[in-house]
Amino acid sequence: MSESTRIAFRDGSFVPYADLAVGFGTHALHYGTSVFEGLRAYWDADADELFLFRPREHFERLRGSARFFGMTPPYSAEELCRLTTELLARNELREDAYVRPVLYKGGDGIGLWRSDLPDCFAIFAVPMGKYIGDGGIRCCVSSWRRPHGNSAPARAKIGGMYAAMALARHEALEKGFDEAILLSADGRVAEGSAENIFLVIDGQLVTPSLGNDVLAGITRASVIDLAAAELGLTVVERDVNQSELTFADEVFLCGTAAEITPVVEIDHRVVGDGSVGPITGALARVYDAVAHGTRSEYLSWCRPVYAQTLEGAAR
Ligand SMILES: Cc1ncc(COP(=O)(O)O)c(C=O)c1O
């Protein structure tokens, strides 16, 4: 798919990708007044099908994020699922892909909040392989903290809030690490710059509870379900101290983009024995199989793109 043939969706119609271009004065560009999502679609060659992973959950979260600005996406969550499958089909994507819907304050305007400016909505999709590293990655604990929930709502994906995450990721990459782990404002382990974090301690899976100002990740929720149902693991959501990162047997990050990414080193100290741990490896395999639509028990998480588009065309 080249940029010249790529199709996007903007304010009610399918348009060439180039038509998403916005003007320099666009409010969201200056003040971060946008809310967004990131979804993945997985290609299953055997089934000849592309599966959009948990779109309903993503679009419900988008609607929740939009509420903070008093915005409403112009479509219901179900309509957004259908628009997205149609977008993927129109782009004839037959490989793993990433989808980015954005609702933003458009129009030129100076001033932090301008209710007179229009709410604009766009979605685009691009092919996407691995987001960070293949195999285990090296992380640092960032000197930047995850903004406190009283400063920025942790449950929402608001464009401007991601400046804090970008600072942390920039610092990590500049220091030669692959990713940053952010502490919460009160010094507990929170999450990666765009991932939730899990630790394996004494055979249990431990993750910071949502009260630690972390995003309620959809991958995090999937991992919690799969760990219990598929691997029989006990999952504990609680406060996590920074020192536990050093004692953990295994650590991994998870998110739509990062999927399940093992962490093998934190601040130059190896995690466990420095290789990808058995529980992380097993979870990554099961997550991969589920997301590719090969596990019938979890097909409700996977929305087929081509079957649904044909179904829609036949009606
Ligand atoms: C800050 C942050 N934490 C965690 C995640 C993982 O969330 P999800 O699994 O829903 O992609 C993301 C990605 O959206 C994120 O931006």
The ligand as a Tripos MOL2 file, in Angstrom:
@<TRIPOS>MOLECULE
LIG
   16    16     1     0     0
SMALL
NO_CHARGES

@<TRIPOS>ATOM
      1 C1         -0.0290    5.0700   28.3430 C.3       1 LIG1
      2 C2         -0.4730    3.7620   27.7920 C.ar      1 LIG1
      3 N1         -0.5160    2.6960   28.6090 N.ar      1 LIG1
      4 C3         -0.9120    1.4960   28.1660 C.ar      1 LIG1
      5 C4         -1.2930    1.2990   26.8520 C.ar      1 LIG1
      6 C5         -1.7780   -0.0360   26.3920 C.3       1 LIG1
      7 O1         -3.1550    0.0420   26.1340 O.3       1 LIG1
      8 P1         -3.8510   -0.9200   25.0690 P.3       1 LIG1
      9 O2         -3.4990   -2.2940   25.4710 O.co2     1 LIG1
     10 O3         -5.2930   -0.6230   25.2230 O.co2     1 LIG1
     11 O4         -3.3060   -0.5570   23.7540 O.co2     1 LIG1
     12 C6         -1.2510    2.3780   25.9630 C.ar      1 LIG1
     13 C7         -1.6590    2.2180   24.5640 C.2       1 LIG1
     14 O5         -2.7400    2.5960   24.1880 O.2       1 LIG1
     15 C8         -0.8500    3.6460   26.4480 C.ar      1 LIG1
     16 O6         -0.8200    4.6980   25.6290 O.3       1 LIG1
@<TRIPOS>BOND
     1     1     2 1
     2     2     3 ar
     3     2    15 ar
     4     3     4 ar
     5     4     5 ar
     6     5     6 1
     7     5    12 ar
     8     6     7 1
     9     7     8 1
    10     8     9 2
    11     8    10 1
    12     8    11 1
    13    12    13 1
    14    12    15 ar
    15    13    14 2
    16    15    16 1
@<TRIPOS>SUBSTRUCTURE
     1 LIG1         1 GROUP 0 **** ****
